[in-house]
Amino acid sequence: MKKSLTFKDQYGDWALITGGSSGIGKSIAYEVARKGLNLILVARGSETLSQTADEIKKFTGVQIKTIVADLSKQEGIIGLETQTKEFEIGLLVHSAGLENNGFFPKNDLQKELNLLQLNVISTMTLSHIFSKRMIQKGRGGILLVSSVIGHMPSPYFANYAASKSYILNFGLSLHAELKSKGIDVSVLSPGVTQTPMSKKTGIDWTKSKVKIMSSDEVALEAIEKFGKQVSIVPGKENRMLAFFAKHIFTFSKSAMMNEKFIRKTISQSKL
C-alpha cells in the first residue's frame, strides 16, 4: 500500500505566515509548526512578533525567523521578498489584513486606501512572487484569508467586504490555475472570531446571535481542510450563512437584511 504524504512532505520545510504575531495568523502558525514546518513570521510590531516566535519555538521546537514589515506599503513587500530569497518556502499563509467599518462617506479615505493596499494589493503581489518560486519546485501551497463577510453584501463594511470578496474570487481562480503545477490553493473565510483586530472594530457582536469562534478553532479547521477544500468556511453556522446569502436570498434582499442586522451592533457614532 502506498504511503500517504505528510503535511511536511507536501509543503516542505518552511512556511511564511503574514500577520503571524496574533489572532488567526498566530493560531495558524501553531498548527503549521505542529506539522513540523519551520516558520517565517511577518508582522508590523516587533515586540509582539518576538514574543510569539519565542512561544511557538518553545512549544514545538521548530526554527523560526521573524521579519518586521508593513505590507500596506510597497517597500514592506519588497523588503519581504528580499529577506526570504534564501529560504525554500513551500507554504504561504497570508493572514495580514485591515478592517474599517462605518457609514462609507464618513470614513477616512486614506484608511480605506491603506486597507486596499494590504488586503488586495499585497495578496496579489505575494501570491505572484511565491507561486513563481513554488512552480520551480513543482509543489507548494497558498492559504489566503478572506471572510464570510466577503460572500455577501455587507453595509457599513463596504470596502472591507469588497476586499474580502476579491480575495475569495482570486483564490478560487488561482486554485484552478495552479493545481496542475502541484500547488494547492485554499481560501479561508472565518466568521466573527475572537482576535485583537475584532476587538478594535467597535462592533458589539453580543447584541446579535452570531456564534463567536476562537482563533484556535478557526486555525484547526483551516489546516485540517487545507489542500482538500478550496473554500473553507469554519463553523456550521457560518457555512449556513454563506449558503443562504449565495443561494436563497437575492443580492438586494441580503444587503437590506444585513444593513438592519449590522446597524444594531455598530456604534451609533459611525452611522
C-alpha positions in Angstrom: 0.0 0.0 0.0 1.3 3.4 -1.0 2.2 5.6 2.0 0.3 8.8 2.2 2.2 12.1 2.1 2.6 14.0 5.3 1.9 17.8 5.5 5.6 18.4 5.5 6.1 16.0 2.6 3.7 18.1 0.6 4.8 21.6 1.5 8.5 21.3 2.5 10.5 22.8 5.4 9.4 26.4 5.5 6.1 28.3 5.8 5.7 32.0 5.5 2.9 33.4 7.6 2.0 37.1 7.5 0.0 38.6 10.3 1.6 35.8 12.3 2.0 37.5 15.7 -1.6 37.5 16.8 -5.1 36.3 16.1 -5.8 33.8 13.4 -2.3 34.1 11.9 -0.7 33.2 15.2 -3.1 30.2 15.7 -2.4 29.0 12.2 1.4 29.3 12.9 1.0 27.0 15.9 -0.9 24.4 13.8 1.7 24.6 10.9 4.5 24.3 13.4 2.9 21.2 14.9 3.1 19.7 11.4 6.9 20.1 11.6 7.4 23.1 9.3 9.8 25.9 10.2 8.2 29.3 10.2 8.9 32.8 8.9 6.6 35.0 10.8 5.8 38.5 9.5 4.1 41.4 11.3 4.4 45.1 11.9 5.0 45.0 15.7 8.5 43.7 16.6 7.8 43.1 20.3 4.7 41.0 19.9 6.3 39.2 16.9 9.3 38.2 19.0 7.1 37.1 21.9 5.0 34.9 19.6 8.1 33.4 18.0 9.6 32.5 21.4 6.3 30.9 22.5 5.9 28.8 19.4 9.6 27.7 19.3 9.4 26.7 23.0 6.2 24.7 22.4 7.1 23.0 19.1 10.9 23.2 18.7 10.8 24.4 15.1 13.1 27.0 13.6 11.6 30.5 13.4 12.7 33.6 11.6 10.9 36.9 12.2 10.5 39.8 9.7 9.1 43.1 10.8 7.3 44.6 7.7 4.4 46.8 7.0 2.7 45.2 4.0 0.3 48.1 3.5 3.4 49.8 1.9 5.1 48.7 -1.2 8.5 48.9 0.4 7.4 46.4 3.0 6.5 43.9 0.3 9.8 44.5 -1.5 11.7 44.0 1.8 9.9 40.8 2.5 10.7 39.4 -1.0 14.4 40.2 -0.5 14.7 38.8 3.0 13.1 35.4 2.0 15.1 34.6 -1.1 17.4 32.2 0.7 14.5 30.1 2.0 12.6 27.4 0.1 9.1 28.4 1.1 6.6 25.7 0.4 3.6 27.2 2.1 2.4 30.8 2.1 -0.3 31.9 4.6 -1.4 35.5 4.0 -3.3 36.4 7.1 -2.4 40.1 7.5 -5.3 42.4 7.0 -7.0 45.6 7.9 -10.7 46.2 8.8 -12.6 49.5 8.6 -16.3 50.0 9.2 -18.9 52.7 9.4 -21.0 54.8 7.0 -18.8 54.8 4.0 -18.9 58.6 3.1 -17.8 59.4 6.7 -14.9 57.0 6.7 -11.3 58.3 6.3 -10.3 58.0 2.7 -6.6 57.3 3.4 -7.5 54.4 5.8 -9.7 52.9 3.1 -6.8 53.2 0.6 -4.5 51.5 3.1 -7.0 48.7 3.5 -7.0 48.1 -0.2 -3.2 48.1 -0.3 -2.9 45.5 2.4 -6.0 43.3 1.8 -5.9 43.4 -2.0 -2.5 44.5 -3.5 -0.3 42.6 -1.0 -2.4 39.5 -1.5 -2.0 39.6 -5.3 1.7 40.6 -5.1 2.8 38.0 -2.6 0.8 35.3 -4.4 2.6 36.2 -7.6 6.1 36.2 -6.0 5.8 32.9 -4.1 3.7 31.0 -6.7 6.5 31.5 -9.2 9.0 30.1 -6.7 6.8 27.1 -6.0 6.3 26.3 -9.6 10.1 25.9 -10.0 10.0 23.3 -7.3 6.8 21.6 -8.5 5.0 21.8 -5.2 3.6 24.2 -2.6 0.6 25.7 -1.0 -1.1 29.1 -0.6 -3.7 29.8 2.0 -5.5 33.1 1.7 -7.7 34.6 4.4 -11.0 36.1 3.2 -14.1 36.4 5.5 -17.6 35.1 5.5 -18.5 38.8 5.0 -16.9 38.6 1.6 -19.5 36.1 0.5 -22.4 38.7 0.7 -23.3 42.4 0.6 -22.2 43.9 3.9 -23.4 47.5 4.5 -21.1 49.5 6.9 -18.3 47.2 5.9 -18.5 48.1 2.2 -14.8 48.5 1.3 -13.6 45.7 3.7 -16.2 43.3 2.4 -15.3 44.1 -1.2 -11.6 43.4 -0.4 -12.5 40.1 1.1 -14.6 39.3 -2.0 -11.6 40.0 -4.1 -9.5 37.5 -2.0 -12.2 34.9 -2.3 -12.5 35.1 -6.1 -8.8 35.5 -6.6 -8.0 32.4 -4.5 -10.7 30.2 -6.1 -9.4 31.2 -9.6 -5.7 30.5 -8.6 -6.8 27.1 -7.3 -7.7 26.1 -10.8 -4.7 27.7 -12.5 -2.1 26.2 -10.1 -3.4 22.8 -9.4 -1.7 21.2 -12.4 1.6 22.8 -11.2 1.5 20.9 -7.9 0.3 23.9 -5.9 -2.7 23.7 -3.6 -4.7 27.0 -3.1 -7.4 27.3 -0.5 -9.4 30.3 0.8 -10.3 30.6 4.5 -13.4 32.6 5.2 -13.9 33.0 9.0 -17.0 34.5 10.6 -16.8 36.5 13.8 -13.6 35.4 15.6 -12.1 36.5 18.9 -9.0 38.4 17.8 -7.2 41.6 18.7 -8.5 43.1 15.4 -12.1 42.2 16.1 -11.9 44.0 19.5 -10.9 47.2 17.7 -13.8 47.2 15.3 -16.3 48.9 17.7 -18.9 46.3 16.8 -20.7 44.8 19.8 -21.4 41.3 18.5 -23.0 40.3 21.8 -26.1 42.3 20.6 -26.5 39.6 17.9 -27.0 35.9 18.0 -23.8 35.3 15.9 -21.6 32.5 17.2 -18.2 33.8 18.0 -15.4 31.3 17.3 -11.9 31.3 18.8 -8.9 31.8 16.6 -7.7 28.4 17.6 -10.9 26.8 16.4 -10.6 28.6 13.1 -7.0 27.6 12.6 -7.5 24.0 13.4 -10.3 23.7 10.8 -8.2 25.6 8.3 -5.2 23.4 8.4 -7.3 20.2 8.6 -9.1 21.1 5.4 -6.3 22.9 3.6 -5.5 21.3 0.2 -8.6 19.3 0.4 -11.2 22.0 0.1 -10.8 25.2 -2.0 -13.2 27.2 0.1 -13.0 26.7 3.8 -15.7 28.4 5.9 -15.2 27.3 9.6 -18.2 26.7 11.8 -21.6 25.2 10.8 -23.4 28.5 11.4 -21.0 30.4 9.2 -21.4 27.8 6.4 -25.2 28.2 6.6 -24.9 32.0 6.5 -22.7 31.8 3.4 -25.1 29.3 1.7 -28.2 31.3 2.3 -26.5 34.5 1.1 -25.5 32.8 -2.1 -28.4 30.5 -2.9 -31.5 31.7 -1.1 -31.7 35.5 -1.0 -31.3 38.0 -3.8 -28.4 40.4 -3.5 -30.9 43.2 -2.7 -32.6 41.2 0.0 -29.3 40.1 1.5 -28.0 43.7 1.5 -31.1 45.1 3.2 -31.2 42.4 5.8 -27.5 42.8 6.6 -28.0 46.6 6.9 -30.6 46.2 9.6 -28.5 43.5 11.3 -25.2 45.4 11.4 -27.0 48.7 12.4 -28.0 47.0 15.7 -24.4 46.2 16.6 -22.3 49.1 15.3 -21.5 52.2 17.3 -24.1 55.0 16.5 -21.2 57.5 16.1 -20.2 55.6 12.9 -23.6 55.9 11.2 
